[in-house]
Amino acid sequence: MIFGLTEAQIAGFGLTFGVGAFILYMLFIIGHLAWESKAGKFGTFVIFLGLAFGMVGFAAKYLIQWVLDIK
């Protein structure tokens, strides 16, 4: 136990908040990339659409886990 937390609790915290923070950082990076490359409206939309699919998959994982834990 580290700081009164088990290894599973630390891993769960890192997975939820760590990956969530990484997704927000990727939003910044992709937005900056689209701005610097002058991707245009459609190009920027496509770039963010790709990231949005990953974010939806990340959120769906927790929704699926929640539904399966109820049963």
PDB file of N, CA, C and O in Angstrom, chain B, residues numbered from 101:
ATOM      1  N   MET B 101       0.829  -1.177   0.000  1.00  0.00           N
ATOM      2  CA  MET B 101       0.000   0.000   0.000  1.00  0.00           C
ATOM      3  C   MET B 101       0.879   1.249   0.000  1.00  0.00           C
ATOM      4  O   MET B 101       1.825   1.365   0.779  1.00  0.00           O
ATOM      5  N   ILE B 102       0.551   2.153  -0.870  1.00  0.00           N
ATOM      6  CA  ILE B 102       1.257   3.423  -0.968  1.00  0.00           C
ATOM      7  C   ILE B 102       0.258   4.523  -0.659  1.00  0.00           C
ATOM      8  O   ILE B 102      -0.778   4.621  -1.316  1.00  0.00           O
ATOM      9  N   PHE B 103       0.556   5.352   0.334  1.00  0.00           N
ATOM     10  CA  PHE B 103      -0.323   6.440   0.764  1.00  0.00           C
ATOM     11  C   PHE B 103      -1.720   5.924   1.111  1.00  0.00           C
ATOM     12  O   PHE B 103      -2.704   6.646   0.948  1.00  0.00           O
ATOM     13  N   GLY B 104      -1.812   4.710   1.576  1.00  0.00           N
ATOM     14  CA  GLY B 104      -3.092   4.140   1.967  1.00  0.00           C
ATOM     15  C   GLY B 104      -3.929   3.645   0.804  1.00  0.00           C
ATOM     16  O   GLY B 104      -5.106   3.335   0.988  1.00  0.00           O
ATOM     17  N   LEU B 105      -3.361   3.561  -0.378  1.00  0.00           N
ATOM     18  CA  LEU B 105      -4.083   3.090  -1.560  1.00  0.00           C
ATOM     19  C   LEU B 105      -3.460   1.795  -2.061  1.00  0.00           C
ATOM     20  O   LEU B 105      -2.246   1.603  -1.987  1.00  0.00           O
ATOM     21  N   THR B 106      -4.302   0.917  -2.567  1.00  0.00           N
ATOM     22  CA  THR B 106      -3.790  -0.324  -3.154  1.00  0.00           C
ATOM     23  C   THR B 106      -3.293  -0.049  -4.572  1.00  0.00           C
ATOM     24  O   THR B 106      -3.550   1.006  -5.151  1.00  0.00           O
ATOM     25  N   GLU B 107      -2.584  -1.022  -5.102  1.00  0.00           N
ATOM     26  CA  GLU B 107      -2.059  -0.883  -6.462  1.00  0.00           C
ATOM     27  C   GLU B 107      -3.195  -0.762  -7.476  1.00  0.00           C
ATOM     28  O   GLU B 107      -3.082  -0.014  -8.447  1.00  0.00           O
ATOM     29  N   ALA B 108      -4.283  -1.490  -7.258  1.00  0.00           N
ATOM     30  CA  ALA B 108      -5.430  -1.432  -8.171  1.00  0.00           C
ATOM     31  C   ALA B 108      -6.094  -0.061  -8.141  1.00  0.00           C
ATOM     32  O   ALA B 108      -6.527   0.435  -9.181  1.00  0.00           O
ATOM     33  N   GLN B 109      -6.179   0.554  -6.974  1.00  0.00           N
ATOM     34  CA  GLN B 109      -6.771   1.886  -6.869  1.00  0.00           C
ATOM     35  C   GLN B 109      -5.903   2.932  -7.567  1.00  0.00           C
ATOM     36  O   GLN B 109      -6.424   3.828  -8.232  1.00  0.00           O
ATOM     37  N   ILE B 110      -4.602   2.821  -7.421  1.00  0.00           N
ATOM     38  CA  ILE B 110      -3.689   3.754  -8.087  1.00  0.00           C
ATOM     39  C   ILE B 110      -3.774   3.584  -9.599  1.00  0.00           C
ATOM     40  O   ILE B 110      -3.794   4.568 -10.338  1.00  0.00           O
ATOM     41  N   ALA B 111      -3.823   2.338 -10.056  1.00  0.00           N
ATOM     42  CA  ALA B 111      -3.926   2.076 -11.497  1.00  0.00           C
ATOM     43  C   ALA B 111      -5.249   2.592 -12.050  1.00  0.00           C
ATOM     44  O   ALA B 111      -5.284   3.163 -13.140  1.00  0.00           O
ATOM     45  N   GLY B 112      -6.336   2.396 -11.310  1.00  0.00           N
ATOM     46  CA  GLY B 112      -7.635   2.893 -11.751  1.00  0.00           C
ATOM     47  C   GLY B 112      -7.661   4.406 -11.838  1.00  0.00           C
ATOM     48  O   GLY B 112      -8.205   4.970 -12.788  1.00  0.00           O
ATOM     49  N   PHE B 113      -7.071   5.068 -10.843  1.00  0.00           N
ATOM     50  CA  PHE B 113      -6.989   6.532 -10.853  1.00  0.00           C
ATOM     51  C   PHE B 113      -6.168   7.016 -12.043  1.00  0.00           C
ATOM     52  O   PHE B 113      -6.566   7.946 -12.745  1.00  0.00           O
ATOM     53  N   GLY B 114      -5.023   6.379 -12.263  1.00  0.00           N
ATOM     54  CA  GLY B 114      -4.168   6.771 -13.382  1.00  0.00           C
ATOM     55  C   GLY B 114      -4.842   6.548 -14.716  1.00  0.00           C
ATOM     56  O   GLY B 114      -4.678   7.341 -15.643  1.00  0.00           O
ATOM     57  N   LEU B 115      -5.602   5.467 -14.816  1.00  0.00           N
ATOM     58  CA  LEU B 115      -6.276   5.174 -16.083  1.00  0.00           C
ATOM     59  C   LEU B 115      -7.366   6.192 -16.370  1.00  0.00           C
ATOM     60  O   LEU B 115      -7.470   6.675 -17.497  1.00  0.00           O
ATOM     61  N   THR B 116      -8.180   6.528 -15.378  1.00  0.00           N
ATOM     62  CA  THR B 116      -9.284   7.449 -15.634  1.00  0.00           C
ATOM     63  C   THR B 116      -8.792   8.877 -15.793  1.00  0.00           C
ATOM     64  O   THR B 116      -9.052   9.509 -16.818  1.00  0.00           O
ATOM     65  N   PHE B 117      -8.092   9.391 -14.807  1.00  0.00           N
ATOM     66  CA  PHE B 117      -7.683  10.790 -14.859  1.00  0.00           C
ATOM     67  C   PHE B 117      -6.447  11.003 -15.724  1.00  0.00           C
ATOM     68  O   PHE B 117      -6.332  12.034 -16.387  1.00  0.00           O
ATOM     69  N   GLY B 118      -5.529  10.054 -15.730  1.00  0.00           N
ATOM     70  CA  GLY B 118      -4.330  10.189 -16.554  1.00  0.00           C
ATOM     71  C   GLY B 118      -4.646  10.174 -18.043  1.00  0.00           C
ATOM     72  O   GLY B 118      -4.170  11.026 -18.793  1.00  0.00           O
ATOM     73  N   VAL B 119      -5.440   9.218 -18.462  1.00  0.00           N
ATOM     74  CA  VAL B 119      -5.806   9.134 -19.874  1.00  0.00           C
ATOM     75  C   VAL B 119      -6.731  10.294 -20.250  1.00  0.00           C
ATOM     76  O   VAL B 119      -6.646  10.823 -21.358  1.00  0.00           O
ATOM     77  N   GLY B 120      -7.607  10.687 -19.334  1.00  0.00           N
ATOM     78  CA  GLY B 120      -8.468  11.845 -19.589  1.00  0.00           C
ATOM     79  C   GLY B 120      -7.659  13.117 -19.792  1.00  0.00           C
ATOM     80  O   GLY B 120      -7.940  13.901 -20.698  1.00  0.00           O
ATOM     81  N   ALA B 121      -6.654  13.319 -18.948  1.00  0.00           N
ATOM     82  CA  ALA B 121      -5.773  14.483 -19.096  1.00  0.00           C
ATOM     83  C   ALA B 121      -4.986  14.390 -20.402  1.00  0.00           C
ATOM     84  O   ALA B 121      -4.768  15.405 -21.063  1.00  0.00           O
ATOM     85  N   PHE B 122      -4.568  13.209 -20.773  1.00  0.00           N
ATOM     86  CA  PHE B 122      -3.837  13.025 -22.031  1.00  0.00           C
ATOM     87  C   PHE B 122      -4.729  13.356 -23.229  1.00  0.00           C
ATOM     88  O   PHE B 122      -4.254  13.931 -24.209  1.00  0.00           O
ATOM     89  N   ILE B 123      -6.006  13.003 -23.163  1.00  0.00           N
ATOM     90  CA  ILE B 123      -6.941  13.323 -24.242  1.00  0.00           C
ATOM     91  C   ILE B 123      -7.088  14.839 -24.368  1.00  0.00           C
ATOM     92  O   ILE B 123      -7.089  15.370 -25.479  1.00  0.00           O
ATOM     93  N   LEU B 124      -7.212  15.535 -23.241  1.00  0.00           N
ATOM     94  CA  LEU B 124      -7.299  16.994 -23.285  1.00  0.00           C
ATOM     95  C   LEU B 124      -6.031  17.607 -23.870  1.00  0.00           C
ATOM     96  O   LEU B 124      -6.100  18.572 -24.631  1.00  0.00           O
ATOM     97  N   TYR B 125      -4.889  17.058 -23.521  1.00  0.00           N
ATOM     98  CA  TYR B 125      -3.625  17.537 -24.077  1.00  0.00           C
ATOM     99  C   TYR B 125      -3.575  17.286 -25.590  1.00  0.00           C
ATOM    100  O   TYR B 125      -3.071  18.121 -26.342  1.00  0.00           O
ATOM    101  N   MET B 126      -4.096  16.139 -26.030  1.00  0.00           N
ATOM    102  CA  MET B 126      -4.141  15.857 -27.466  1.00  0.00           C
ATOM    103  C   MET B 126      -5.043  16.838 -28.190  1.00  0.00           C
ATOM    104  O   MET B 126      -4.756  17.209 -29.328  1.00  0.00           O
ATOM    105  N   LEU B 127      -6.144  17.273 -27.548  1.00  0.00           N
ATOM    106  CA  LEU B 127      -6.995  18.299 -28.149  1.00  0.00           C
ATOM    107  C   LEU B 127      -6.192  19.565 -28.422  1.00  0.00           C
ATOM    108  O   LEU B 127      -6.299  20.160 -29.495  1.00  0.00           O
ATOM    109  N   PHE B 128      -5.393  19.970 -27.452  1.00  0.00           N
ATOM    110  CA  PHE B 128      -4.545  21.147 -27.629  1.00  0.00           C
ATOM    111  C   PHE B 128      -3.540  20.943 -28.755  1.00  0.00           C
ATOM    112  O   PHE B 128      -3.370  21.818 -29.604  1.00  0.00           O
ATOM    113  N   ILE B 129      -2.877  19.797 -28.764  1.00  0.00           N
ATOM    114  CA  ILE B 129      -1.858  19.522 -29.782  1.00  0.00           C
ATOM    115  C   ILE B 129      -2.481  19.501 -31.176  1.00  0.00           C
ATOM    116  O   ILE B 129      -1.934  20.097 -32.104  1.00  0.00           O
ATOM    117  N   ILE B 130      -3.608  18.826 -31.333  1.00  0.00           N
ATOM    118  CA  ILE B 130      -4.245  18.716 -32.640  1.00  0.00           C
ATOM    119  C   ILE B 130      -4.778  20.073 -33.087  1.00  0.00           C
ATOM    120  O   ILE B 130      -4.681  20.421 -34.264  1.00  0.00           O
ATOM    121  N   GLY B 131      -5.337  20.838 -32.159  1.00  0.00           N
ATOM    122  CA  GLY B 131      -5.792  22.183 -32.507  1.00  0.00           C
ATOM    123  C   GLY B 131      -4.643  23.060 -32.962  1.00  0.00           C
ATOM    124  O   GLY B 131      -4.766  23.802 -33.936  1.00  0.00           O
ATOM    125  N   HIS B 132      -3.523  22.973 -32.255  1.00  0.00           N
ATOM    126  CA  HIS B 132      -2.345  23.749 -32.658  1.00  0.00           C
ATOM    127  C   HIS B 132      -1.807  23.284 -34.010  1.00  0.00           C
ATOM    128  O   HIS B 132      -1.407  24.100 -34.840  1.00  0.00           O
ATOM    129  N   LEU B 133      -1.801  21.989 -34.220  1.00  0.00           N
ATOM    130  CA  LEU B 133      -1.350  21.440 -35.503  1.00  0.00           C
ATOM    131  C   LEU B 133      -2.231  21.911 -36.646  1.00  0.00           C
ATOM    132  O   LEU B 133      -1.729  22.290 -37.704  1.00  0.00           O
ATOM    133  N   ALA B 134      -3.548  21.890 -36.439  1.00  0.00           N
ATOM    134  CA  ALA B 134      -4.473  22.359 -37.477  1.00  0.00           C
ATOM    135  C   ALA B 134      -4.280  23.847 -37.745  1.00  0.00           C
ATOM    136  O   ALA B 134      -4.358  24.289 -38.891  1.00  0.00           O
ATOM    137  N   TRP B 135      -4.031  24.609 -36.705  1.00  0.00           N
ATOM    138  CA  TRP B 135      -3.827  26.054 -36.858  1.00  0.00           C
ATOM    139  C   TRP B 135      -2.538  26.348 -37.625  1.00  0.00           C
ATOM    140  O   TRP B 135      -2.533  27.162 -38.547  1.00  0.00           O
ATOM    141  N   GLU B 136      -1.449  25.685 -37.242  1.00  0.00           N
ATOM    142  CA  GLU B 136      -0.152  25.931 -37.875  1.00  0.00           C
ATOM    143  C   GLU B 136      -0.112  25.460 -39.328  1.00  0.00           C
ATOM    144  O   GLU B 136       0.545  26.079 -40.164  1.00  0.00           O
ATOM    145  N   SER B 137      -0.815  24.364 -39.630  1.00  0.00           N
ATOM    146  CA  SER B 137      -0.773  23.826 -40.990  1.00  0.00           C
ATOM    147  C   SER B 137      -1.804  24.476 -41.897  1.00  0.00           C
ATOM    148  O   SER B 137      -1.852  24.185 -43.092  1.00  0.00           O
ATOM    149  N   LYS B 138      -2.643  25.370 -41.329  1.00  0.00           N
ATOM    150  CA  LYS B 138      -3.712  26.017 -42.093  1.00  0.00           C
ATOM    151  C   LYS B 138      -4.573  24.963 -42.793  1.00  0.00           C
ATOM    152  O   LYS B 138      -4.796  25.012 -44.002  1.00  0.00           O
ATOM    153  N   ALA B 139      -5.044  24.019 -41.995  1.00  0.00           N
ATOM    154  CA  ALA B 139      -5.783  22.874 -42.526  1.00  0.00           C
ATOM    155  C   ALA B 139      -7.138  23.272 -43.096  1.00  0.00           C
ATOM    156  O   ALA B 139      -7.698  22.525 -43.898  1.00  0.00           O
ATOM    157  N   GLY B 140      -7.670  24.393 -42.720  1.00  0.00           N
ATOM    158  CA  GLY B 140      -8.984  24.795 -43.192  1.00  0.00           C
ATOM    159  C   GLY B 140     -10.071  24.187 -42.326  1.00  0.00           C
ATOM    160  O   GLY B 140      -9.803  23.403 -41.415  1.00  0.00           O
ATOM    161  N   LYS B 141     -11.296  24.566 -42.628  1.00  0.00           N
ATOM    162  CA  LYS B 141     -12.412  24.100 -41.804  1.00  0.00           C
ATOM    163  C   LYS B 141     -12.635  22.601 -41.946  1.00  0.00           C
ATOM    164  O   LYS B 141     -12.805  21.903 -40.946  1.00  0.00           O
ATOM    165  N   PHE B 142     -12.634  22.102 -43.177  1.00  0.00           N
ATOM    166  CA  PHE B 142     -12.895  20.687 -43.381  1.00  0.00           C
ATOM    167  C   PHE B 142     -11.757  19.831 -42.835  1.00  0.00           C
ATOM    168  O   PHE B 142     -12.004  18.810 -42.192  1.00  0.00           O
ATOM    169  N   GLY B 143     -10.520  20.234 -43.083  1.00  0.00           N
ATOM    170  CA  GLY B 143      -9.377  19.481 -42.576  1.00  0.00           C
ATOM    171  C   GLY B 143      -9.353  19.431 -41.062  1.00  0.00           C
ATOM    172  O   GLY B 143      -9.066  18.387 -40.477  1.00  0.00           O
ATOM    173  N   THR B 144      -9.653  20.549 -40.426  1.00  0.00           N
ATOM    174  CA  THR B 144      -9.710  20.597 -38.970  1.00  0.00           C
ATOM    175  C   THR B 144     -10.838  19.709 -38.453  1.00  0.00           C
ATOM    176  O   THR B 144     -10.679  19.014 -37.449  1.00  0.00           O
ATOM    177  N   PHE B 145     -11.976  19.735 -39.142  1.00  0.00           N
ATOM    178  CA  PHE B 145     -13.097  18.888 -38.758  1.00  0.00           C
ATOM    179  C   PHE B 145     -12.708  17.418 -38.821  1.00  0.00           C
ATOM    180  O   PHE B 145     -13.023  16.660 -37.903  1.00  0.00           O
ATOM    181  N   VAL B 146     -12.036  17.005 -39.877  1.00  0.00           N
ATOM    182  CA  VAL B 146     -11.634  15.603 -40.033  1.00  0.00           C
ATOM    183  C   VAL B 146     -10.642  15.208 -38.948  1.00  0.00           C
ATOM    184  O   VAL B 146     -10.731  14.112 -38.396  1.00  0.00           O
ATOM    185  N   ILE B 147      -9.699  16.091 -38.640  1.00  0.00           N
ATOM    186  CA  ILE B 147      -8.714  15.794 -37.603  1.00  0.00           C
ATOM    187  C   ILE B 147      -9.401  15.597 -36.251  1.00  0.00           C
ATOM    188  O   ILE B 147      -9.122  14.633 -35.538  1.00  0.00           O
ATOM    189  N   PHE B 148     -10.301  16.522 -35.908  1.00  0.00           N
ATOM    190  CA  PHE B 148     -10.990  16.412 -34.623  1.00  0.00           C
ATOM    191  C   PHE B 148     -12.002  15.264 -34.617  1.00  0.00           C
ATOM    192  O   PHE B 148     -12.284  14.704 -33.558  1.00  0.00           O
ATOM    193  N   LEU B 149     -12.542  14.912 -35.760  1.00  0.00           N
ATOM    194  CA  LEU B 149     -13.454  13.774 -35.840  1.00  0.00           C
ATOM    195  C   LEU B 149     -12.722  12.481 -35.476  1.00  0.00           C
ATOM    196  O   LEU B 149     -13.266  11.633 -34.769  1.00  0.00           O
ATOM    197  N   GLY B 150     -11.499  12.335 -35.957  1.00  0.00           N
ATOM    198  CA  GLY B 150     -10.701  11.162 -35.608  1.00  0.00           C
ATOM    199  C   GLY B 150     -10.434  11.080 -34.115  1.00  0.00           C
ATOM    200  O   GLY B 150     -10.505  10.001 -33.528  1.00  0.00           O
ATOM    201  N   LEU B 151     -10.130  12.210 -33.501  1.00  0.00           N
ATOM    202  CA  LEU B 151      -9.905  12.220 -32.057  1.00  0.00           C
ATOM    203  C   LEU B 151     -11.207  11.964 -31.310  1.00  0.00           C
ATOM    204  O   LEU B 151     -11.202  11.320 -30.260  1.00  0.00           O
ATOM    205  N   ALA B 152     -12.326  12.463 -31.840  1.00  0.00           N
ATOM    206  CA  ALA B 152     -13.622  12.277 -31.187  1.00  0.00           C
ATOM    207  C   ALA B 152     -14.004  10.800 -31.147  1.00  0.00           C
ATOM    208  O   ALA B 152     -14.587  10.346 -30.162  1.00  0.00           O
ATOM    209  N   PHE B 153     -13.688  10.043 -32.197  1.00  0.00           N
ATOM    210  CA  PHE B 153     -13.976   8.605 -32.179  1.00  0.00           C
ATOM    211  C   PHE B 153     -13.219   7.921 -31.047  1.00  0.00           C
ATOM    212  O   PHE B 153     -13.766   7.043 -30.379  1.00  0.00           O
ATOM    213  N   GLY B 154     -11.982   8.307 -30.826  1.00  0.00           N
ATOM    214  CA  GLY B 154     -11.210   7.741 -29.726  1.00  0.00           C
ATOM    215  C   GLY B 154     -11.787   8.115 -28.374  1.00  0.00           C
ATOM    216  O   GLY B 154     -11.822   7.288 -27.463  1.00  0.00           O
ATOM    217  N   MET B 155     -12.239   9.354 -28.235  1.00  0.00           N
ATOM    218  CA  MET B 155     -12.833   9.799 -26.978  1.00  0.00           C
ATOM    219  C   MET B 155     -14.142   9.079 -26.712  1.00  0.00           C
ATOM    220  O   MET B 155     -14.426   8.721 -25.569  1.00  0.00           O
ATOM    221  N   VAL B 156     -14.938   8.861 -27.740  1.00  0.00           N
ATOM    222  CA  VAL B 156     -16.205   8.132 -27.575  1.00  0.00           C
ATOM    223  C   VAL B 156     -15.922   6.692 -27.165  1.00  0.00           C
ATOM    224  O   VAL B 156     -16.618   6.144 -26.310  1.00  0.00           O
ATOM    225  N   GLY B 157     -14.920   6.082 -27.758  1.00  0.00           N
ATOM    226  CA  GLY B 157     -14.547   4.722 -27.373  1.00  0.00           C
ATOM    227  C   GLY B 157     -14.089   4.644 -25.929  1.00  0.00           C
ATOM    228  O   GLY B 157     -14.409   3.686 -25.226  1.00  0.00           O
ATOM    229  N   PHE B 158     -13.342   5.648 -25.479  1.00  0.00           N
ATOM    230  CA  PHE B 158     -12.871   5.691 -24.093  1.00  0.00           C
ATOM    231  C   PHE B 158     -14.053   5.821 -23.137  1.00  0.00           C
ATOM    232  O   PHE B 158     -14.095   5.149 -22.107  1.00  0.00           O
ATOM    233  N   ALA B 159     -15.014   6.684 -23.476  1.00  0.00           N
ATOM    234  CA  ALA B 159     -16.203   6.856 -22.629  1.00  0.00           C
ATOM    235  C   ALA B 159     -17.100   5.620 -22.684  1.00  0.00           C
ATOM    236  O   ALA B 159     -17.696   5.241 -21.676  1.00  0.00           O
ATOM    237  N   ALA B 160     -17.200   4.990 -23.860  1.00  0.00           N
ATOM    238  CA  ALA B 160     -18.049   3.807 -24.008  1.00  0.00           C
ATOM    239  C   ALA B 160     -17.530   2.660 -23.152  1.00  0.00           C
ATOM    240  O   ALA B 160     -18.316   1.860 -22.644  1.00  0.00           O
ATOM    241  N   LYS B 161     -16.228   2.572 -22.990  1.00  0.00           N
ATOM    242  CA  LYS B 161     -15.637   1.524 -22.159  1.00  0.00           C
ATOM    243  C   LYS B 161     -16.178   1.613 -20.734  1.00  0.00           C
ATOM    244  O   LYS B 161     -16.536   0.594 -20.143  1.00  0.00           O
ATOM    245  N   TYR B 162     -16.238   2.801 -20.189  1.00  0.00           N
ATOM    246  CA  TYR B 162     -16.746   2.957 -18.821  1.00  0.00           C
ATOM    247  C   TYR B 162     -18.246   2.729 -18.753  1.00  0.00           C
ATOM    248  O   TYR B 162     -18.744   2.194 -17.763  1.00  0.00           O
ATOM    249  N   LEU B 163     -18.960   3.119 -19.774  1.00  0.00           N
ATOM    250  CA  LEU B 163     -20.401   2.880 -19.806  1.00  0.00           C
ATOM    251  C   LEU B 163     -20.688   1.379 -19.856  1.00  0.00           C
ATOM    252  O   LEU B 163     -21.573   0.890 -19.154  1.00  0.00           O
ATOM    253  N   ILE B 164     -19.945   0.658 -20.679  1.00  0.00           N
ATOM    254  CA  ILE B 164     -20.129  -0.782 -20.786  1.00  0.00           C
ATOM    255  C   ILE B 164     -19.778  -1.474 -19.463  1.00  0.00           C
ATOM    256  O   ILE B 164     -20.488  -2.379 -19.024  1.00  0.00           O
ATOM    257  N   GLN B 165     -18.679  -1.040 -18.833  1.00  0.00           N
ATOM    258  CA  GLN B 165     -18.308  -1.609 -17.541  1.00  0.00           C
ATOM    259  C   GLN B 165     -19.395  -1.345 -16.507  1.00  0.00           C
ATOM    260  O   GLN B 165     -19.724  -2.232 -15.720  1.00  0.00           O
ATOM    261  N   TRP B 166     -19.951  -0.153 -16.498  1.00  0.00           N
ATOM    262  CA  TRP B 166     -20.995   0.205 -15.547  1.00  0.00           C
ATOM    263  C   TRP B 166     -22.237  -0.661 -15.749  1.00  0.00           C
ATOM    264  O   TRP B 166     -22.833  -1.133 -14.781  1.00  0.00           O
ATOM    265  N   VAL B 167     -22.630  -0.870 -17.019  1.00  0.00           N
ATOM    266  CA  VAL B 167     -23.806  -1.697 -17.316  1.00  0.00           C
ATOM    267  C   VAL B 167     -23.563  -3.152 -16.895  1.00  0.00           C
ATOM    268  O   VAL B 167     -24.454  -3.794 -16.339  1.00  0.00           O
ATOM    269  N   LEU B 168     -22.383  -3.661 -17.155  1.00  0.00           N
ATOM    270  CA  LEU B 168     -22.089  -5.050 -16.800  1.00  0.00           C
ATOM    271  C   LEU B 168     -21.961  -5.239 -15.289  1.00  0.00           C
ATOM    272  O   LEU B 168     -22.266  -6.321 -14.786  1.00  0.00           O
ATOM    273  N   ASP B 169     -21.524  -4.228 -14.559  1.00  0.00           N
ATOM    274  CA  ASP B 169     -21.407  -4.342 -13.107  1.00  0.00           C
ATOM    275  C   ASP B 169     -22.765  -4.315 -12.431  1.00  0.00           C
ATOM    276  O   ASP B 169     -22.914  -4.866 -11.341  1.00  0.00           O
ATOM    277  N   ILE B 170     -23.763  -3.688 -13.050  1.00  0.00           N
ATOM    278  CA  ILE B 170     -25.104  -3.629 -12.463  1.00  0.00           C
ATOM    279  C   ILE B 170     -25.741  -5.012 -12.433  1.00  0.00           C
ATOM    280  O   ILE B 170     -26.424  -5.359 -11.469  1.00  0.00           O
ATOM    281  N   LYS B 171     -25.527  -5.789 -13.463  1.00  0.00           N
ATOM    282  CA  LYS B 171     -26.195  -7.098 -13.592  1.00  0.00           C
ATOM    283  C   LYS B 171     -25.581  -8.115 -12.705  1.00  0.00           C
ATOM    284  O   LYS B 171     -26.020  -9.265 -12.688  1.00  0.00           O
TER     285      LYS B 171
END
